[in-house]
Each structure stands twice: as structure tokens, then as C-alpha cells.
Amino acid sequence: MKLSEKDKERLLEIARETISAVAKGEPLPVFSVDSPALLEERGAFVTIHTRDGRLRGCIGMFQSNKPLYETVRDMAVAAAKDDPRFSPVREEELEDVRIEISVLSPLRKIDDVEEIEVGRHGIYIVKGLNRGVLLPQVATEHGLDKYQFLDQTCLKAGLPPGCWREGADIYIFEADIFEEE
């Protein structure tokens, strides 16, 4: 189900209030929603950037057995305090962070990388025990072509560039991406 502008605004409010509570060490707020789209079980990523565009945290999941609004809440908690690349978000940073949410379509396994459309598809690569994901916006934000995007996803998985050429499972997905003003 497509998200309305009101649904997107509500998800951004939920993420903002959750991140604020985490940063302040307060109990998580309880949310109620009535939109059918926010009650669907869908995967999502929550990304936190500083106002100058630096990544501050990003955590997500492809699939969820929870309503979308709860998945966004849980991923907001994780992005704010559990991204191993960053220290937890602190209260004094709250005014300086901008939140972006990516609501995902189901994963689709592909056999031909020519199916990948830069800017439309995100990539999830699995090879052995390694796995890596890059959201669709990463390719456009960094000016990557399809093959550079695949190579960067390999690197994210802890594998060498080109790992996708042999023995890797490649999945694509789309995302409805929106952010705070």
C-alpha cells in the first residue's frame, strides 16, 4: 500500500520522538496509529544525518513481522544507539540531526545484474556468511554507476570488489524514501 504524505509525516514524528527519548534516556513513547498503511508488515531503514550531511547512524531490516510504525520505532532506536560505526546520539545533538526513512518493497533475487536500475533499486548481496546492503539513494548520492554500486555493496559485505561476478546471491528492492525538511 502506498504511503500518503500524512503517513510519511507520522512516521517521521515517530522516529524523531523515539530518537529524542533515546538521547535523553527517557522511556520510549507509546504511539497509536489508525492508517492501514502504517499497520502493514514492511521492512524499513532509519537513517540519521547531521545537518551538514554526514551520516550519524543507519539501521534497518528488509522484512518485519510488526506493523510498519513499530518497525520504524525499533529502527530509530537502533540507529540512535546501536549502529556500531557511531557512538549513541546525545541530547545536545538532537537539533543538529535530520531523519530519513526508507520503507522497503520485498526483496527480489536476480540472476542478471542488467535488471538493476541505478537510483531505483537498492542491492543486497549474500556470499557465504557475508552480506551487505546499500539503499537506492547511495548510488545517486555518490554518483555510482551500476558496477561501482555492486562493488561498493561487496565492500560493505566485507568482500572484495567484483565479488558479485561469481557465487554471490544478488537481491534488489525499491524504497519509498522521505526525510525531514
N, C-alpha and C positions, 0 to 999 in steps of 0.2 A: 504494500500500500504506500502511495506517495505521501510524503510529509508536507503538510501545509506550512505556511510561514509562521502561523501561530504555534504549530508543533515544534518547529525549529527554535523559536524563541523560548518555549517552555523547556526544551532540552538544554539550551544554553543557561537558563536560570538555574536549573537543577545542578548542572556542572559547576557553575560559579558558586552557588550556595554550599555545595559539598566541599569544593576546594577551600573555600573560606573557613568552613568548620574544621577541616583537617589542619590547616595552617595555624589556626587559633587554639587547637587542642580541645575543641568543643565536641559534644556528641553530634553525630550526623543528623541532619534534619530528616523529618518524615515527609514524604511527598504524596500527594494524591493527584491522579490524572483521570480524565474521562475520554480522551481521544482514543479511538480504536487503533490508530496508527502507533501510538506510544505504548499500547498494550501487546503489540505483536512481538514475538520472539525473534530478535535480529541481533547480529553482531555489530559492534561499533568500536571506534577508537576515539580517545580523547587526547588531544594534543595541547600542550601549554607552551606558548611562546612568550618571550619578553616583548615589550612594545617596539623594541628595535629589531625584532625578527629572529632573535636567537632561540633555538629550541631549549625548552626548560623541562620537558617531560612528555612522554608519549607512550601510552599503553592501550591495548585493545584486545578484542577477541573476534574471531570470524563468525562464530555461532554462539548462541546463548539459549538456555532453557528458561530465561527470565524475560519479563516484559522489557522492551527497549529502554524505557525510562530508568529501570533498575540497573540495566547493563551500563547505561551512561553514568549513573551514580557510582557504580562499582569501579568503572574505568577512570572516573575523575579522581576517586580516592587513590587508585594505583598510580596514575600519572603524577599526582601531587606528592606522593611519599615513597613509592616503591620502584620507580624507574632506576635501575642500578647505575645508570650513567650520571645521575644527578643527586645532590642532597635534597631532602624534603623541602617543599615550598614553605617559606616562612611568612608570618603575618605581615611583616613590613614590605614584602614583595607583592602583596595582593593587588595593589593599584597599578603595578607595572606589568601584570601578566594579561595576556589575551588568550581566549579559549577557542579552539577549533574542534568541531565534532565531525567525524566521518561515519555515516551509517552505511553499512555494507550490504551488498547483494550476496547471495550464496556463492561459494567458491565453485569454479568450473575448471576441470582438468582439461588441458590442451595437449595436443601432440605436435602442433605446428606453431612455432613462435610468430609466424606471419599473422596469426589471429590477434596478436597484441596490438592495441591501438594506444599509442602514447597520449597521455592526458585523459584517456577514458578508463583504461584498465590499471589496476594495481596488480602486483605479481607476488606470488607465494611460491618459493622453491623449497623442495624437500629432497635431500640426497643423504642416504644413510641416516644417521642420527641428527644431522644438521638441518636447520630450517631457518629461512629468513623471509621477511616480508617488507615490501615498500609500497606505500599508498600511492594512488594515481597521481596526486599532486606533486610528489617528489620529482618525477621526471620533468614536469614542466617548470617547477621552481628552479631546477638545476640545469635546465637546457639539455637534458639527456635524450639521445636517440634510443630506439628500441634495444639495440645491442648493448649500449652503455648502461641502460636501465637494468637489463638482465645481469650484466656483470656486477653492477652495484648491489643487486639483490643477492648474488652469490657471496660477495664480500660481507654483506650483512649477516649471512648464514655462517660466516666463519670459513668459507670455502674460497678457492682461488677464482679469479675472473675466468669466464668461459666454462665453469662447472656445468652450466645448463646444457652444453652441447652433447653430453654423454652421461646417461644414467640418472638424470635428475627428473623428478616429477615437477611439472610446472602447472600452476593453477593461476587463473585470472579471476578478478572480481571488479565490480564497479562500486563507486561510493557516492553518496549524496553528501557533499562537503559544504559546511557552513560555519561561520565564525562570528564572534562578537565584533561590533563596529569599533 
